[in-house]
Amino acid sequence: MLSTDTLSCAFGELRAVDSVSLDIQPGTMTGLIGPNGAGKTTFFNLLAGALKPTAGRVHFDGSDVTGMSPDRLFHLGLARTFQIPRPFRRLSVLENLLLAPPKQSGETLTGAIFQRRRMARQERALRDKAMGILDFMTLADLADQPAGKISGGQTKLLELARALMGEPQMILLDEPAAGVNPSLTNVLIDRIKALNRQGMTFFIIEHDMDFVMRHCAPIIALAEGRVVFEGTAQDAQADAGLLDAYLGTGVA
Ligand SMILES: Nc1ncnc2c1ncn2[C@@H]1O[C@H](COP(=O)(O)OP(=O)(O)OP(=O)(O)O)[C@@H](O)[C@H]1O
């Protein structure tokens, strides 16, 4: 589904991502762990087109997408959410979704009236779709609230809802559970798992080892820009010495 071939990104002398070759299998919830500064977010930025690699390639769904812009990747079915969400705070929750419309068809000049009708129909369909997604994410009651007024956890749900507007095949989630209270974390996990059961692929950066061990397979660990572990939660537990050495997570 998504693969990298010796992907690298250097900031001056620092090799933040150092020759990483990975294959993310379709339908998985792959977890990406590693200590602060390991290169996880930089790696996501390379995958999502926010940064251009200094070397190596990225392939998504059979195409070479190296250096492609986030917008083009979104339309190809690769979406991402941020560690710190960035909603349009003054717009309503619903409007935030309407701003991320996928594949809006370019209008041909077949007559202003027909065009207006078609646009009204498209707008209605888009609103219905957005409301359906908000409902799925348990945010429907907040549709008319300014996005700046909802809680941090709800903002994380909103981020995922915005990503879903693109009907992605794969979503990169950067610390989805960080700063989210336990009950909303449960909602978030439940929704992610429901989407995963429908076939959506997830690649998740998460510091919460309990979350990763319970929900992610496989698990990949980065340290100093390199892959130092790849396996299941059981493998990770069996290899606790390695994980502990690199992460200091006390997984054992
Ligand atoms: N734009 C940048 N310019 C220079 N150095 C950077 C830049 N972005 C990241 N770095 C450095 O690259 C390294 C990897 O950072 P990155 O944010 O990818 O790590 P991380 O694993 O996501 O960490 P965290 O878990 O704290 O979010 C760090 O040493 C960081 O300081």
The ligand as a MOL file (V3000), in Angstrom:
LIG
                    3D

  0  0  0     0  0            999 V3000
M  V30 BEGIN CTAB
M  V30 COUNTS 31 33 0 0 0
M  V30 BEGIN ATOM
M  V30 1 N 12.6220 21.5980 10.4290 0
M  V30 2 C 13.6250 21.1000 11.1340 0
M  V30 3 N 14.8450 21.6840 11.1170 0
M  V30 4 C 15.8810 21.1790 11.8140 0
M  V30 5 N 15.8000 20.0790 12.5930 0
M  V30 6 C 14.6170 19.4620 12.6630 0
M  V30 7 C 13.4710 19.9320 11.9500 0
M  V30 8 N 12.4240 19.0980 12.2060 0
M  V30 9 C 12.8920 18.1490 13.0430 0
M  V30 10 N 14.1960 18.3680 13.3180 0
M  V30 11 C 15.0550 17.5150 14.1450 0
M  V30 12 O 14.9750 16.2140 13.6090 0
M  V30 13 C 14.9740 15.2290 14.6450 0
M  V30 14 C 13.7390 14.3750 14.5260 0
M  V30 15 O 12.5920 15.1450 14.9110 0
M  V30 16 P 11.1210 14.5920 14.8400 0
M  V30 17 O 10.2100 15.7070 15.2650 0
M  V30 18 O 10.8870 13.9760 13.5360 0
M  V30 19 O 11.1430 13.4670 15.9670 0
M  V30 20 P 9.9390 12.6930 16.6430 0
M  V30 21 O 10.3410 11.2650 16.7140 0
M  V30 22 O 8.6690 12.9970 15.9240 0
M  V30 23 O 9.9040 13.3250 18.0800 0
M  V30 24 P 8.6560 13.5680 19.0860 0
M  V30 25 O 8.2770 12.2160 19.5870 0
M  V30 26 O 9.2520 14.4340 20.1510 0
M  V30 27 O 7.5620 14.2530 18.3140 0
M  V30 28 C 15.0610 16.0070 15.9660 0
M  V30 29 O 16.4270 16.0320 16.3610 0
M  V30 30 C 14.5610 17.3740 15.5840 0
M  V30 31 O 15.1260 18.3630 16.4260 0
M  V30 END ATOM
M  V30 BEGIN BOND
M  V30 1 1 1 2
M  V30 2 1 2 3
M  V30 3 2 2 7
M  V30 4 2 3 4
M  V30 5 1 4 5
M  V30 6 2 5 6
M  V30 7 1 6 7
M  V30 8 1 6 10
M  V30 9 1 7 8
M  V30 10 2 8 9
M  V30 11 1 9 10
M  V30 12 1 10 11
M  V30 13 1 11 12
M  V30 14 1 11 30
M  V30 15 1 12 13
M  V30 16 1 13 14
M  V30 17 1 13 28
M  V30 18 1 14 15
M  V30 19 1 15 16
M  V30 20 2 16 17
M  V30 21 1 16 18
M  V30 22 1 16 19
M  V30 23 1 19 20
M  V30 24 2 20 21
M  V30 25 1 20 22
M  V30 26 1 20 23
M  V30 27 1 23 24
M  V30 28 2 24 25
M  V30 29 1 24 26
M  V30 30 1 24 27
M  V30 31 1 28 29
M  V30 32 1 28 30
M  V30 33 1 30 31
M  V30 END BOND
M  V30 END CTAB
M  END
